[in-house]
Each structure stands twice: as C-alpha cells, then as structure tokens.
Amino acid sequence: MSAITESEKGVPESREDAPRRPTRIEIRLSTVVTGLIVAALIIATGTFGALYLSARGDLADSAAHAADNAHAEQVAADYALGASTIDYRDTTAWLDGLKANTTPQLAAKFDATAQQLEQILLPLQWTSSATPITSVVTSESDGIFEVNAFLNVTSTSAQTPQGTATTVTYSLTIDKNDDWKITDVGGLDGALPGN
C-alpha cells in the first residue's frame, strides 16, 4: 500500500492556500438604538448639569447683589434718621448721630463744624423728628454704593412753633470694603435751618 499524501486527499498543504471567508460582524438594531439613546442621555445630562450650575451661580450672584443693596439702603436710612433727629437742648446727641458709622475723616469734618451748627440751633430752639420714606441705591462700583435716603421731617423752632413738614433727601456714599462705613454725606442742608 502506498501512502496517500495530503495533496491527494484534497486537503490544502498550508492554511495560507485556503480560501478566505469574509468576516461577518452582526450587530442588532436594538443594540445600536440603545447605544444612541445612552449617548444622547449622557450628552443631555452633561448639558443640563452645566446649565444648572451656571443658573445656580447666577442666582447666587443676584441674591448677593440684592442683599448688598438692601444692606446699603438700610445703612443710609438709619443714618438719615439719626441725622434728622435734632433737639437744640442736646446737640451732643445729634452730633453723635451725624458721626455715626462714618469714616474718621468724615467724622472729623463734623467735629470741625460742630460749634457753628450749635450757634444756629440754640438761638432758634430747633427740634426735628423724621420718618423714613425709602432708600434707593443709585449706583455701585467695586463695593462703593451711592444711596439716596428720603425722609419726612417735621421741625419746630422759635419762629415756627406750630411746626413745618418737609421732605429731605440725603445722598450718601457707603463703602462696603470699609465695613459699610459712610464716606460722604450730601443733602444735609435740607434737614437744617438756614442761617
């Protein structure tokens, strides 16, 4: 018996000679759809997350801005009320009110004019009381607030013992960076008697 060679059996001699079958990859349509849905959900979640964080930051900034404005308005209203409450029998209390929550530089200006103010108030027997109307921030820049405070002021004097009522506006500059100190005051003339 003779030996049968591999080539006689019809078996290729090497794998390289074997015909190649095309490789076929099958992916289900449901798998593709599921993948697209997951990718879309990831993108949407990321987008909504970024929008939420941005909106939350904007809301926090807006709330902080509103709180700062309200604080500046309250500082202005408190100051204006104290500055408009005058009794010629106790000018020291009124001068203390003028200097309340002001910078040392502004307080020094009031100290420098204290004697002149007393010389106006005492002979006139001036008294006044005030009721706040409102305060409004007119501008803000780098923590420096410009605020207008409006009050109804009722005054009496030796010349007008029956009293007179006026509306007074104070224009204040308030520095948040200096512990909300008042650095300038305008409109004080409206609360004081003329010479």
trRosetta pair geometry for C-beta under 8 A, 3 or more apart (Angstrom, degrees):
i j d omega theta_ij theta_ji phi_ij phi_ji
4 8 5.1 -120 -168 80 84 128
4 9 6.0 93 143 -57 117 92
5 8 4.8 97 58 4 77 101
5 9 7.3 -141 99 -6 44 86
6 9 5.6 -54 -153 33 39 113
6 11 4.8 -73 -177 70 90 109
6 13 6.2 122 97 -102 123 63
7 10 7.9 59 178 -67 35 18
7 11 7.4 -103 -89 61 27 64
7 13 6.0 -7 -75 -64 95 100
12 15 7.4 117 98 -91 124 24
12 17 4.5 -168 -171 87 127 113
12 18 5.2 -167 42 -73 159 74
13 17 6.3 51 50 20 77 147
14 17 5.3 99 64 2 78 100
14 18 7.8 -123 107 -19 50 84
15 18 5.3 -38 -161 6 49 120
27 31 5.5 -113 -178 71 86 130
27 32 6.1 87 136 -50 118 99
28 31 4.5 99 64 -2 88 102
28 32 7.3 -155 97 -3 51 82
29 32 5.7 -53 -152 36 38 112
29 33 6.2 36 152 -17 69 107
30 33 5.7 -53 -144 40 33 112
30 34 6.1 37 155 -22 66 106
31 34 5.7 -53 -145 37 29 112
31 35 6.3 32 153 -20 63 106
32 35 5.7 -55 -150 35 29 113
32 36 6.5 28 154 -17 64 106
33 36 5.8 -55 -149 37 31 111
33 37 6.3 32 153 -19 65 106
34 37 5.7 -55 -148 36 31 112
34 38 6.4 31 154 -19 65 106
35 38 5.8 -54 -146 36 30 110
35 39 6.3 29 155 -17 65 107
36 39 5.7 -54 -146 38 31 111
36 40 6.2 31 155 -19 65 107
37 40 5.7 -54 -146 37 30 111
37 41 6.3 31 154 -19 64 106
38 41 5.7 -55 -148 36 30 111
38 42 6.4 32 153 -20 64 104
39 42 5.8 -53 -149 34 32 111
39 43 6.4 29 154 -16 65 106
40 43 5.8 -55 -148 39 32 110
40 44 6.1 30 155 -18 67 109
41 44 5.7 -54 -140 40 30 110
41 45 6.1 33 158 -22 65 107
42 45 5.8 -53 -145 36 27 111
42 46 6.4 27 155 -17 62 107
43 46 5.8 -58 -151 38 29 111
43 47 6.3 28 154 -18 65 108
44 47 5.7 -56 -146 38 31 111
44 48 6.1 25 159 -13 67 108
45 48 6.0 -57 -142 42 27 105
45 49 6.0 33 156 -24 63 109
46 49 5.6 -55 -145 35 27 115
46 50 6.4 26 157 -17 63 105
47 50 5.9 -56 -151 36 29 108
47 51 6.3 25 153 -15 64 108
48 51 5.6 -55 -144 41 34 112
48 52 6.0 38 155 -24 67 106
49 52 5.7 -53 -145 34 28 112
49 53 6.4 25 157 -15 63 106
50 53 5.9 -55 -147 37 30 108
50 54 6.3 30 154 -18 64 109
51 54 5.7 -57 -146 39 30 112
51 55 6.1 28 156 -17 67 108
52 55 5.8 -56 -144 39 28 108
52 56 6.1 29 156 -20 64 108
53 56 5.7 -52 -143 37 29 112
53 57 6.4 32 155 -19 62 105
54 57 5.8 -56 -152 36 29 111
54 58 6.4 29 151 -18 64 106
55 58 5.5 -53 -147 37 34 112
55 59 6.2 34 154 -19 66 105
56 59 5.7 -52 -146 37 31 111
56 60 6.3 33 153 -20 64 105
57 60 5.7 -53 -147 36 31 111
57 61 6.3 31 154 -18 65 105
58 61 5.7 -55 -148 37 31 111
58 62 6.2 30 153 -19 65 108
59 62 5.6 -54 -144 38 31 112
59 63 6.2 31 156 -19 65 106
60 63 5.8 -53 -145 37 30 110
60 64 6.3 30 155 -19 64 107
61 64 5.8 -56 -147 37 30 110
61 65 6.3 31 153 -20 64 107
62 65 5.7 -53 -147 36 30 113
62 66 6.3 29 154 -17 64 106
63 66 5.7 -54 -146 38 31 110
63 67 6.3 32 154 -20 65 106
64 67 5.7 -54 -146 37 31 112
64 68 6.4 33 154 -20 64 105
65 68 5.8 -54 -149 35 30 111
65 69 6.5 30 153 -18 64 105
66 69 5.7 -53 -148 36 32 112
66 70 6.3 32 154 -19 65 106
67 70 5.7 -53 -146 37 31 111
67 71 6.3 32 154 -20 64 106
68 71 5.7 -55 -147 35 31 111
68 72 6.3 30 155 -18 65 106
68 140 7.5 88 122 -136 124 157
68 145 7.6 -170 152 -70 97 133
68 176 6.4 -9 -153 -101 112 148
69 72 5.8 -56 -148 37 30 110
69 73 6.3 29 154 -18 65 108
69 137 4.7 -101 -144 -2 93 148
69 140 7.4 -98 -88 -45 84 144
69 145 7.6 161 -115 -128 53 134
70 73 5.7 -55 -147 38 30 112
70 74 6.4 31 154 -20 64 106
71 74 5.7 -55 -149 36 31 111
71 75 6.4 34 152 -20 65 103
71 176 7.9 83 95 -110 126 103
71 180 6.6 -92 146 -111 113 140
72 75 5.7 -50 -148 34 32 113
72 76 6.4 32 153 -18 64 106
72 135 8.0 -157 115 139 68 127
72 137 5.5 66 89 -88 131 112
72 140 7.7 -158 -18 -92 169 115
72 145 4.0 -70 -142 130 151 170
72 147 5.3 -172 147 -62 102 138
72 174 5.1 165 -142 73 93 145
72 176 7.2 -60 -76 -68 106 99
72 180 7.3 -149 -96 -139 62 102
73 76 5.7 -55 -149 37 32 112
73 77 6.3 31 154 -20 66 106
73 135 3.8 151 -163 99 83 115
73 136 6.8 31 -113 -76 114 16
73 137 6.1 -88 -61 -39 93 85
73 147 6.0 -172 -95 -146 52 132
73 149 7.8 144 -159 -91 63 87
74 77 5.6 -51 -142 37 32 110
74 78 6.2 33 158 -18 66 106
74 135 7.2 -171 -57 52 25 149
75 78 6.0 -57 -148 37 27 110
75 79 6.3 24 155 -17 63 110
75 101 6.6 -147 -160 145 100 153
75 147 7.6 118 74 42 92 164
75 172 7.7 -149 112 120 95 151
75 174 5.5 110 95 -127 140 149
75 180 5.3 -149 -87 170 153 116
75 182 7.0 -179 152 -63 115 96
76 79 5.9 -59 -148 38 28 110
76 80 6.1 25 158 -18 66 110
76 135 4.5 144 83 -147 118 138
76 147 4.0 -127 -60 116 152 136
76 148 7.5 76 170 88 151 11
76 149 4.2 -170 147 -56 102 117
76 170 6.8 178 -174 92 94 114
76 172 4.8 -175 -118 41 97 140
76 174 6.6 -103 -61 -39 89 135
77 80 5.9 -56 -143 38 28 109
77 81 6.3 31 157 -21 63 108
77 132 4.9 40 -160 -131 107 144
77 134 7.9 -71 -93 -179 118 22
77 135 4.5 -111 -55 -32 93 133
77 149 5.3 177 -86 -135 49 120
78 81 5.9 -57 -150 34 27 112
78 82 6.6 22 155 -13 63 108
78 100 7.9 -103 132 118 100 131
78 101 7.6 57 99 14 118 152
79 82 5.9 -63 -153 40 31 107
79 83 6.0 24 156 -16 69 112
79 100 6.4 -170 -117 84 76 102
79 101 6.2 -107 -85 63 107 121
79 102 8.0 103 -132 -60 129 87
79 149 7.2 170 68 -1 89 165
79 170 7.2 -148 102 125 101 159
79 172 6.4 99 75 -97 146 154
79 182 5.9 89 -104 -58 160 154
79 185 7.5 -137 148 -103 134 124
80 83 5.7 -57 -140 41 30 109
80 84 6.0 20 161 -14 65 114
80 130 7.2 -129 135 140 82 159
80 132 7.0 107 85 -105 115 92
80 135 7.5 174 12 -88 138 111
80 149 3.8 -157 -27 112 152 142
80 151 5.5 -176 141 -30 119 129
80 168 7.6 173 -172 105 112 109
80 170 4.3 -159 -104 18 110 144
80 172 7.6 -116 -55 -36 96 129
81 84 6.1 -66 -144 41 24 104
81 85 6.5 22 158 -24 62 110
81 130 5.4 -160 -133 85 59 122
81 132 5.8 -47 -72 -56 110 101
81 151 6.8 164 -86 -104 61 141
82 85 6.0 -59 -145 29 30 109
82 97 3.4 -160 162 -160 100 107
82 98 7.5 -155 122 -53 99 34
82 100 5.5 -13 112 32 164 144
83 94 7.9 80 -144 -170 37 80
83 97 5.7 -174 -74 132 42 104
83 98 5.4 84 -116 -98 88 64
83 170 6.9 99 66 -93 143 147
83 185 7.4 176 -99 -167 164 151
83 188 6.5 -89 167 -120 134 96
83 191 6.3 96 128 83 92 167
84 128 6.0 -90 170 120 71 120
84 129 7.6 70 126 -178 92 18
84 130 3.6 55 105 -42 132 144
84 151 5.6 -147 -7 100 171 159
84 153 5.1 -116 -171 -104 126 118
84 168 6.2 162 -106 65 131 152
84 191 4.7 -113 -110 -139 80 136
85 94 6.9 -154 96 -109 65 86
85 97 6.4 -143 59 -136 96 174
85 128 6.7 -144 -124 94 26 75
85 129 5.8 29 -118 -120 79 55
85 130 6.0 -104 -60 15 73 97
86 91 7.9 14 -158 -113 86 66
86 94 4.9 48 -119 -114 69 143
86 121 6.6 -125 174 -129 125 131
86 126 5.9 -15 122 124 128 101
86 127 6.1 -172 96 -143 75 34
86 128 4.6 35 39 37 99 93
86 155 7.9 12 55 -120 116 96
86 191 7.6 142 -21 154 127 102
86 192 7.9 109 -57 -104 163 68
87 90 4.9 25 85 40 111 90
87 91 7.8 -136 84 -65 58 46
87 93 7.2 12 45 63 104 123
87 94 6.8 -177 34 -47 60 116
87 127 5.2 20 -111 -118 60 92
88 91 6.6 4 -150 -60 39 94
88 121 4.5 -176 -111 154 90 96
88 122 5.4 147 -172 -99 112 41
88 124 7.0 -169 -84 76 146 73
88 125 5.2 -139 41 -144 156 35
88 126 5.0 114 -57 49 111 63
88 127 6.4 -89 -2 -60 85 69
90 93 4.5 18 140 14 111 116
90 94 6.9 129 107 -14 72 88
91 94 5.3 -56 -152 41 46 113
91 95 6.0 46 151 -21 75 104
91 114 7.7 127 144 -171 118 90
91 117 7.2 157 -163 111 126 101
91 118 5.0 88 160 -105 172 94
91 121 5.9 140 -96 79 119 149
91 122 7.4 -54 -43 -60 136 90
92 95 5.8 -54 -145 38 31 109
92 96 6.3 35 153 -21 64 104
93 96 5.6 -52 -150 34 31 114
93 97 6.6 35 148 -21 62 103
94 97 5.4 -52 -154 33 36 115
94 98 6.6 40 148 -22 66 99
94 121 7.9 164 62 -114 160 169
95 98 5.4 -45 -149 30 38 115
95 99 6.5 24 155 -8 66 106
95 110 6.4 153 -160 153 84 115
95 111 7.8 90 179 -93 123 53
95 114 5.3 35 -123 -124 142 111
95 117 7.4 144 -87 80 100 142
96 99 6.0 -65 -149 45 32 102
96 100 6.5 57 147 -54 65 91
97 100 5.4 -26 -148 -8 35 121
98 102 7.7 -13 140 -15 56 144
98 110 4.7 166 122 -144 122 147
98 188 7.9 55 -132 -133 108 138
99 102 5.4 -102 -162 34 48 121
99 106 7.6 162 -131 110 66 85
99 107 4.1 66 -146 -128 107 94
99 110 5.2 -150 -72 66 89 148
99 111 7.4 44 -83 -48 135 84
101 180 7.2 -32 -171 114 118 87
101 181 6.2 -165 171 -130 68 55
101 182 5.6 75 115 0 87 102
102 106 4.1 -108 172 87 121 121
102 107 4.9 152 87 -56 114 81
102 110 7.4 100 63 -5 163 132
102 181 6.4 81 -165 -176 20 90
102 182 4.6 -51 -103 71 67 98
102 183 7.6 142 -158 -85 73 22
102 185 7.5 -57 -107 -26 124 118
103 106 4.9 89 54 10 81 99
103 107 6.9 -146 92 -5 39 89
103 175 7.6 38 -60 26 119 131
103 178 6.7 3 -92 140 106 150
103 181 4.9 93 -66 147 74 134
103 182 7.0 -133 -11 81 75 48
103 183 5.2 32 -9 -108 130 65
104 107 5.6 -56 -142 40 32 114
104 108 6.2 39 156 -27 65 104
105 108 5.8 -53 -153 29 28 114
105 109 7.1 31 148 -20 60 100
105 183 7.7 22 65 -150 114 74
106 109 5.6 -47 -156 27 39 114
106 110 6.9 36 149 -14 66 100
106 182 6.5 -94 73 106 166 84
106 183 6.2 179 -39 -160 131 31
106 184 6.7 -153 -98 -86 128 37
106 185 7.0 102 -165 0 133 98
107 110 5.7 -54 -155 36 37 110
107 111 6.4 41 147 -21 67 104
108 111 5.4 -50 -147 35 36 115
108 112 6.4 40 152 -25 65 103
109 112 5.6 -53 -151 32 32 114
109 113 6.7 9 157 -2 64 108
110 113 6.2 -69 -148 47 32 96
110 114 6.5 62 150 -62 66 86
111 114 5.6 -23 -151 -19 34 120
113 116 5.1 -57 -167 44 71 114
113 117 5.7 72 135 -26 89 102
114 117 5.8 -60 -150 37 30 110
114 118 6.4 30 156 -19 66 106
115 118 5.8 -53 -149 35 32 112
115 119 6.5 35 152 -22 64 105
116 119 5.7 -55 -152 33 33 114
116 120 7.0 30 150 -17 63 102
117 120 5.8 -57 -157 33 36 109
117 121 6.3 25 153 -14 70 112
117 192 7.3 -85 -138 -134 97 139
118 121 5.8 -61 -138 42 34 106
118 122 5.7 30 169 -23 72 111
119 122 6.7 -40 -123 31 22 108
119 123 7.4 12 176 -3 52 107
120 123 7.5 -80 -166 40 21 95
120 124 6.5 -5 159 3 60 125
120 126 7.4 8 126 -8 81 145
120 192 7.0 45 114 177 148 111
120 193 6.0 -179 161 70 112 102
120 195 6.5 -84 -112 -103 115 64
121 124 6.2 -82 -151 50 26 102
121 126 4.5 -95 -143 41 72 119
121 193 7.4 144 -93 26 56 116
122 125 7.4 17 -178 -70 31 47
123 158 7.5 -75 147 13 57 142
124 157 4.5 -32 166 -156 97 118
124 158 5.7 -146 -166 18 42 98
124 159 6.8 -41 -148 0 89 101
124 193 5.5 -126 147 51 176 170
125 156 7.9 -44 117 119 90 86
125 157 5.9 132 74 -157 72 55
125 158 4.6 94 33 -47 114 91
126 155 6.8 -21 -161 -166 86 108
126 156 7.6 157 -150 84 40 51
126 157 5.0 -7 -96 -100 64 97
126 193 5.5 -129 -100 -16 139 128
127 155 6.8 162 87 -152 49 59
127 156 5.1 -1 57 54 97 93
127 157 7.6 -178 23 -74 63 52
128 153 5.4 10 -178 -178 121 104
128 154 6.6 164 -151 84 68 44
128 155 4.1 -21 -95 -98 99 82
128 156 7.5 178 -77 19 54 58
128 191 6.7 169 107 -174 162 84
129 153 7.4 167 84 -150 33 61
129 154 5.6 -11 59 58 82 94
130 151 4.4 5 -171 171 118 137
130 152 6.7 151 -157 79 63 48
130 153 4.7 -24 -99 -99 87 76
130 154 7.7 -180 -85 19 38 66
130 168 7.3 -65 -121 42 123 126
130 191 7.7 -25 -75 -129 131 118
131 151 6.4 150 72 -163 40 81
131 152 4.7 -9 57 57 97 101
132 135 7.3 -36 -165 -33 118 92
132 149 7.2 -59 -135 -175 97 100
132 150 7.6 95 -166 84 61 57
132 151 5.5 -51 -106 -103 42 86
133 150 4.1 -51 61 107 120 101
133 151 5.9 -167 -1 -97 88 25
133 152 6.2 102 -55 -24 103 83
133 167 7.2 14 -27 -142 149 105
134 149 7.8 -157 105 -147 39 50
134 150 5.4 13 53 48 68 110
135 147 5.7 16 178 175 105 114
135 148 6.9 176 -152 90 58 47
135 149 4.4 -15 -104 -105 96 75
135 150 7.1 -172 -80 17 45 69
136 147 6.8 165 82 -155 37 69
136 148 5.3 -7 57 57 89 93
136 150 7.9 24 2 -8 98 106
137 140 6.1 1 176 -45 127 105
137 145 5.6 -65 -132 -162 107 109
137 146 7.1 104 -164 75 63 54
137 147 5.3 -39 -99 -98 55 83
138 146 4.8 -58 63 104 98 103
138 147 6.7 171 6 -103 82 25
138 148 5.8 63 -37 -12 118 100
139 145 7.5 167 90 -152 50 46
139 146 4.5 22 50 38 87 117
140 143 7.5 17 -174 -94 96 8
140 144 6.9 160 -153 78 54 48
140 145 5.0 -11 -103 -102 89 70
140 146 7.3 -146 -68 20 46 71
141 144 5.4 -20 67 56 73 98
142 177 7.6 -14 144 -31 81 134
143 175 6.5 49 129 -165 95 60
143 176 3.9 -116 -166 56 93 108
143 177 4.4 88 119 -34 150 95
144 173 6.5 -7 -176 -171 96 96
144 174 7.5 155 -160 79 49 45
144 175 5.6 -16 -107 -105 73 69
144 176 7.4 -127 -67 14 28 83
144 177 7.7 -35 -60 11 70 106
144 183 7.9 -41 -138 28 101 140
145 173 7.2 155 82 -157 51 46
145 174 4.5 -18 63 62 103 97
145 175 7.8 -163 22 -74 75 23
145 176 6.6 80 -15 -34 106 98
146 171 7.1 -6 -172 -173 90 90
146 172 7.5 162 -154 84 45 47
146 173 5.9 -20 -100 -102 66 70
147 171 7.6 161 83 -155 44 46
147 172 5.0 -19 64 63 92 95
147 173 7.9 163 21 -90 75 23
147 174 6.0 10 6 2 121 119
148 169 5.7 -13 -169 -169 103 106
148 170 7.0 155 -156 79 50 49
148 171 5.6 -20 -100 -100 74 68
148 172 7.8 166 -89 19 25 74
149 169 7.1 151 76 -156 47 53
149 170 4.5 -7 55 56 100 102
149 172 6.5 27 -6 -2 110 118
150 167 6.5 -2 -170 -177 96 102
150 168 7.4 159 -152 83 49 47
150 169 5.4 -17 -99 -101 72 77
151 167 7.1 164 84 -155 41 57
151 168 5.1 -16 63 60 92 94
151 169 8.0 172 22 -81 69 33
151 170 7.6 29 2 -6 109 102
151 191 7.9 29 69 -93 128 114
152 165 6.3 -4 -177 -170 97 104
152 166 7.7 164 -155 86 54 33
152 167 5.8 -36 -99 -99 59 69
152 168 7.9 145 -112 16 12 79
153 165 7.1 158 83 -153 45 55
153 166 5.4 -19 63 65 95 81
153 167 7.4 143 16 -114 81 17
153 168 4.8 29 -8 -7 128 123
153 190 7.8 142 26 132 145 90
153 191 5.8 -169 -102 -123 169 81
154 163 5.5 12 179 -177 96 123
154 164 7.3 173 -150 85 56 35
154 165 5.0 -22 -98 -97 76 79
155 160 7.3 57 107 83 87 125
155 163 6.5 156 81 -149 36 71
155 164 5.6 -18 60 58 88 83
155 165 7.9 163 17 -88 69 31
155 166 7.2 -4 6 15 113 105
155 193 7.5 165 172 -68 150 91
156 160 6.3 -139 -144 100 49 79
156 161 5.8 39 -167 -143 107 37
156 162 7.5 -180 -120 67 96 19
156 163 4.6 -46 -78 -87 87 76
156 164 7.9 150 -85 13 43 66
157 160 5.2 48 47 41 87 79
157 161 7.4 -103 75 -69 36 48
157 193 6.4 80 -82 -87 151 144
158 161 7.0 5 -143 -62 24 90
160 163 6.4 130 137 -75 99 8
160 164 5.3 -7 151 -24 154 105
166 190 6.8 -151 131 175 133 96
168 187 6.7 128 173 158 83 108
168 190 4.2 161 -131 115 89 119
168 191 4.9 60 -144 -70 159 83
169 187 5.0 -103 100 -146 65 148
169 190 6.6 55 37 35 60 161
170 185 6.3 -31 -168 -161 106 92
170 186 7.0 141 -166 77 55 50
170 187 4.4 -167 -113 78 37 127
170 188 6.9 47 -116 -69 94 59
170 191 7.7 2 -69 -26 100 128
171 185 7.4 136 77 -165 56 42
171 186 3.9 -15 61 64 105 106
171 187 5.0 122 5 -17 78 117
172 182 5.5 -56 -165 -138 114 110
172 184 7.0 159 -156 86 46 60
172 185 5.5 -7 -105 -107 77 68
172 186 7.6 -158 -67 28 37 69
173 182 7.0 112 74 -163 55 62
173 183 4.8 -58 100 64 106 94
173 184 4.0 33 28 44 118 98
173 185 7.9 -123 22 -59 74 39
174 180 5.9 -1 178 -163 110 64
174 181 7.2 171 -152 87 64 31
174 182 5.6 -36 -98 -99 74 61
174 183 7.1 164 -104 9 20 83
175 178 4.0 31 104 28 123 106
175 180 7.2 -177 79 -122 49 17
175 181 5.5 -13 54 60 99 80
175 182 7.9 168 13 -100 78 13
175 183 5.2 62 -21 -30 113 123
176 180 5.8 13 -115 -82 48 66
178 181 4.4 -57 114 28 108 114
178 183 7.3 86 53 -63 146 109
182 185 6.3 33 160 -59 126 96
185 188 5.8 60 131 -46 111 114
187 190 5.6 -26 180 16 75 115
187 191 7.7 66 135 -11 76 98
188 191 5.9 -62 -164 37 50 107
188 192 6.4 30 148 -11 78 114
189 192 6.0 -73 -146 44 34 102
